[in-house]
Amino acid sequence: MPSSTVHLLRHGEVHNPAGVLYGRLPEYHLSERGRQMAECVAEHFAEQAHDGARIVLLAASPLTRAQETAAPTAAALGLELETEPRIIEAENHFEGLKVNPAELAKPRHWRYLVNPFRPSWGEPYEAQAARVLAAVVDAARTAVERGGDGAQAILVAHQLPIWATRLKAEGRALWHDPRKRECTLASLTSLTVDTTTGAVVSIRYTEPAAALLPGAATTPGA
């Protein structure tokens, strides 16, 4: 049966000197390290293409940091960068704030902390996984239409939606400790999809920009 691998690429490091949870806020650009990460990923995919990979689709979340991460890969592969709204960052009540014990202790936030399993402070994990998986399956099918069986796609997205999608595809509980997500900056969570059934048949995780991670931002979800 025809299949396609869809690479969920997390964006690179963002310039965020205030250390806030920026979520869907506009105009959060890549830092210098983030731009280097994006170039590193572009080199990785250029090497893959040189070795025979047929990468025929590249799309990114509408947020600035995702678009900027995708740009070097678009140039390296000669692909038009498309925008995929379904892979945008999760909604979050704490957007624009520093999420620390002092902030969480404020009474105005308490009603958002009652159910960490959903979670009550933002978009449900199930909703995130559902929208991203739908985008993945559509990307896989489009890749096969454009490039035949085995053609690949890249979707540039964000840590939490990527991680929720991986947990869902692996049949694991979606509630988790944000500090334990395996989804570093500029990492790839690669899902191979049976395009006939839409089922994810395998998952692989890699870090093409691993050399740039020491000293990078570590804010969960940032």
C-alpha positions in Angstrom: 0.0 0.0 0.0 1.3 3.5 -0.7 2.9 5.3 2.2 4.5 8.6 3.0 6.7 9.9 5.8 5.7 13.3 7.2 8.3 15.1 9.3 6.9 17.2 12.1 9.7 19.8 12.6 9.6 21.9 15.7 10.7 25.5 15.1 14.1 26.7 16.2 15.0 28.9 19.3 13.0 32.1 19.6 14.3 35.5 20.8 12.4 35.8 24.1 14.5 37.8 26.6 11.4 38.2 28.9 11.0 34.5 29.2 7.3 34.5 28.6 5.1 31.7 27.3 4.5 33.4 23.9 2.0 30.9 22.5 0.2 32.3 19.5 1.4 35.9 20.1 2.6 37.5 16.8 6.1 38.7 16.0 8.2 36.3 18.0 11.2 35.8 15.7 13.9 33.3 15.8 17.1 34.1 17.7 20.5 34.0 16.1 20.8 30.4 17.4 17.4 29.7 16.1 18.4 30.8 12.6 21.4 28.6 12.8 19.2 25.7 13.8 16.9 26.4 10.8 20.0 26.3 8.5 21.2 23.1 10.0 17.8 21.5 9.4 17.9 22.7 5.8 21.3 21.1 5.3 20.0 17.9 6.8 17.1 17.7 4.3 19.3 18.8 1.4 21.5 15.8 2.2 18.5 13.5 2.4 17.3 14.8 -1.0 20.8 14.3 -2.5 20.6 10.7 -1.3 17.3 10.1 -3.0 14.6 11.2 -0.7 11.6 12.7 -2.6 10.5 15.6 -0.4 7.7 17.2 -2.3 5.7 19.3 0.2 6.7 21.8 2.8 4.2 23.6 5.0 4.4 25.6 8.3 2.2 26.9 11.0 1.2 30.6 10.3 3.2 31.8 13.3 6.4 33.8 12.6 8.8 31.4 14.2 7.6 28.4 12.2 7.6 30.3 8.9 11.2 31.5 9.6 12.3 28.0 10.5 10.9 26.6 7.2 12.4 29.3 5.0 15.9 27.9 4.6 14.6 24.4 3.8 12.3 25.9 1.2 15.3 27.5 -0.4 17.5 24.4 -0.2 14.9 22.1 -1.7 13.3 24.6 -4.2 9.9 24.1 -2.6 7.1 26.6 -2.2 6.4 27.2 1.4 2.7 26.6 2.2 0.8 27.6 5.3 -1.1 24.9 7.4 -3.3 26.5 10.1 -4.1 23.1 11.7 -0.5 22.8 13.1 -0.5 26.1 15.0 0.6 26.3 18.6 -2.0 25.3 21.3 -4.2 27.9 22.9 -3.1 28.7 26.4 -4.6 30.9 29.2 -1.0 31.8 30.3 0.0 33.2 27.0 2.2 36.3 27.4 3.0 35.5 31.1 6.0 34.1 32.9 4.7 30.8 34.2 6.3 30.5 37.7 5.0 29.7 41.2 4.4 33.3 42.0 2.2 33.8 38.9 0.3 30.5 39.4 -0.5 31.5 43.0 -2.6 34.4 41.9 -6.3 33.7 42.5 -7.3 34.8 39.0 -5.6 31.7 37.6 -6.9 29.1 40.0 -10.0 28.1 37.9 -7.6 27.2 35.0 -5.6 24.8 37.1 -8.3 22.4 38.2 -7.8 19.7 35.6 -4.3 19.0 34.3 -5.5 16.0 32.4 -7.6 18.0 29.9 -5.8 20.5 30.4 -8.1 23.2 31.9 -5.6 26.0 31.1 -5.8 25.7 27.3 -6.8 23.7 24.3 -7.5 20.0 25.1 -4.7 17.6 24.2 -7.2 15.5 22.3 -8.2 18.5 20.1 -4.5 19.2 19.4 -3.7 15.7 18.4 -6.8 15.4 16.2 -6.1 18.5 14.2 -2.4 17.8 13.7 -3.0 14.1 12.8 -5.6 15.3 10.2 -3.0 17.6 8.7 -0.4 14.8 8.7 -2.7 12.4 6.9 -3.6 15.1 4.3 0.1 16.0 3.8 1.0 12.3 3.4 -1.7 11.8 0.7 -0.7 15.0 -1.1 2.9 13.9 -1.1 2.0 10.6 -2.7 -0.2 12.4 -5.3 2.7 14.7 -6.1 5.7 12.3 -5.9 4.4 8.8 -5.8 4.7 6.0 -3.2 7.3 6.9 -0.6 7.3 10.7 -1.2 7.8 12.8 1.9 6.4 16.0 3.5 7.6 18.4 6.1 5.3 20.3 8.5 6.9 22.9 10.7 5.0 23.2 14.0 5.3 23.5 17.8 6.4 21.4 20.7 3.1 20.7 22.5 1.0 19.8 19.4 3.8 17.7 18.1 4.2 15.8 21.4 0.4 15.3 21.8 0.3 13.9 18.3 3.1 11.5 19.0 1.5 10.3 22.2 -1.9 9.8 20.4 -0.3 7.9 17.5 1.6 5.7 19.9 -1.6 5.0 21.9 -0.3 6.6 25.1 -2.1 8.8 27.6 -2.0 12.4 26.5 -1.5 13.9 30.0 2.2 14.3 30.7 5.0 16.2 32.5 6.0 19.1 30.1 9.6 18.7 31.2 9.8 15.2 29.8 8.7 15.8 26.3 11.0 14.3 23.7 10.7 17.2 21.3 13.7 19.6 21.4 14.2 22.7 19.3 14.5 22.0 15.6 13.8 18.3 16.2 12.0 15.9 13.8 9.2 13.6 14.8 8.7 11.6 11.6 5.5 9.7 11.1 5.1 7.2 8.3 1.5 7.0 7.2 -0.4 4.3 5.2 -2.1 6.7 2.8 -4.9 4.2 2.1 -6.1 3.9 5.7 -4.6 7.0 7.2 -2.9 4.9 9.9 0.4 5.9 11.3 2.6 2.8 10.9 5.9 3.9 12.4 7.4 6.9 14.2 11.0 8.0 14.3 12.6 10.9 16.3 15.8 12.7 15.4 17.7 15.9 16.3 19.5 17.3 13.3 20.5 20.4 15.2 21.6 18.6 18.4 25.0 20.4 18.3 23.2 23.7 18.9 21.1 22.6 21.8 23.5 23.2 24.7 22.7 26.7 26.1 19.5 27.0 24.1 16.2 28.0 25.7 14.5 25.3 27.7 11.1 26.8 28.6 8.5 24.0 28.1 6.4 24.8 25.0 8.6 27.7 24.0 
